[in-house]
Amino acid sequence: MDSIELRKAIRSKYAWPGGYPMALAMADGGTVCMNCAHSEYRLIAYANKHSLRDGWKPEAVFINWEDSSLCCDHCGKKIESAYGE
């Protein structure tokens, strides 16, 4: 993942245009909400820069379209979905 893309996503928290909620898909299969990504930015950026596979390496930024039960693997809070109920 490009470091500029990562910083941009973490700063914005929502996709533009549309305002859809975003999250990070991590290399270990986990999901991290943008609040945790913001608070743990140093760990994420370091793992991304050095291609570490320690659980903090982001693979992609994605929009949570419909999964209303998706939770952050760091804080345990639900990640808002765009169309799920």
C-alpha positions as CSV (number, residue, x, y, z in Angstrom):
1,M,0.0,0.0,0.0
2,D,1.3,3.5,-0.9
3,S,2.1,5.6,2.2
4,I,0.4,8.6,0.7
5,E,-2.8,6.6,0.1
6,L,-2.6,5.3,3.7
7,R,-2.2,8.8,5.2
8,K,-5.0,10.2,3.1
9,A,-7.4,7.4,4.1
10,I,-6.6,7.7,7.8
11,R,-7.0,11.4,7.8
12,S,-10.3,11.5,5.9
13,K,-12.0,8.4,7.6
14,Y,-14.8,8.5,5.0
15,A,-14.6,8.0,1.2
16,W,-15.0,11.0,-1.0
17,P,-17.3,11.4,-2.8
18,G,-20.2,9.7,-1.0
19,G,-19.1,9.8,2.6
20,Y,-19.0,6.0,2.9
21,P,-17.3,4.6,6.0
22,M,-13.8,3.1,5.4
23,A,-11.7,0.6,7.3
24,L,-8.3,-1.0,6.9
25,A,-7.8,-4.7,5.8
26,M,-4.7,-5.9,7.5
27,A,-2.1,-8.5,6.3
28,D,-3.1,-10.9,9.0
29,G,-6.8,-10.9,7.9
30,G,-7.9,-8.5,10.5
31,T,-9.9,-5.3,10.2
32,V,-9.0,-2.0,11.9
33,C,-11.4,1.0,12.1
34,M,-10.2,4.4,11.1
35,N,-10.2,5.7,14.7
36,C,-7.8,3.0,15.7
37,A,-5.8,3.5,12.5
38,H,-5.4,7.1,13.5
39,S,-4.4,6.4,17.0
40,E,-1.9,3.6,16.0
41,Y,-0.7,5.4,12.9
42,R,3.0,5.1,13.8
43,L,2.8,1.3,14.2
44,I,0.9,1.0,10.9
45,A,3.1,3.3,8.9
46,Y,6.3,1.5,10.2
47,A,4.9,-1.9,9.3
48,N,3.8,-0.6,5.9
49,K,7.2,1.0,5.2
50,H,9.2,-2.1,6.2
51,S,6.7,-4.7,4.9
52,L,6.4,-6.3,8.3
53,R,3.9,-9.1,8.8
54,D,3.2,-8.3,12.5
55,G,-0.5,-7.6,12.3
56,W,-0.1,-3.9,11.7
57,K,0.7,-4.1,8.0
58,P,-2.3,-2.7,6.0
59,E,-3.2,-4.4,2.7
60,A,-6.0,-2.2,1.6
61,V,-8.4,0.5,2.5
62,F,-12.0,-0.6,1.9
63,I,-15.6,0.6,2.3
64,N,-17.8,-1.5,4.5
65,W,-20.8,-1.7,2.3
66,E,-23.2,-4.0,4.0
67,D,-21.6,-6.0,6.9
68,S,-23.4,-4.6,9.9
69,S,-21.6,-7.0,12.2
70,L,-18.1,-6.1,11.2
71,C,-16.0,-5.1,14.2
72,C,-12.6,-3.6,14.7
73,D,-10.0,-6.2,15.7
74,H,-8.2,-3.6,17.8
75,C,-10.9,-1.9,19.9
76,G,-13.8,-4.3,19.3
77,K,-16.3,-1.5,18.3
78,K,-18.6,-2.0,15.3
79,I,-17.5,-0.5,12.0
80,E,-20.2,1.6,10.5
81,S,-21.7,0.1,7.3
82,A,-22.9,2.1,4.3
83,Y,-26.1,0.2,3.6
84,G,-26.3,-2.5,6.3
85,E,-28.9,-2.1,9.0
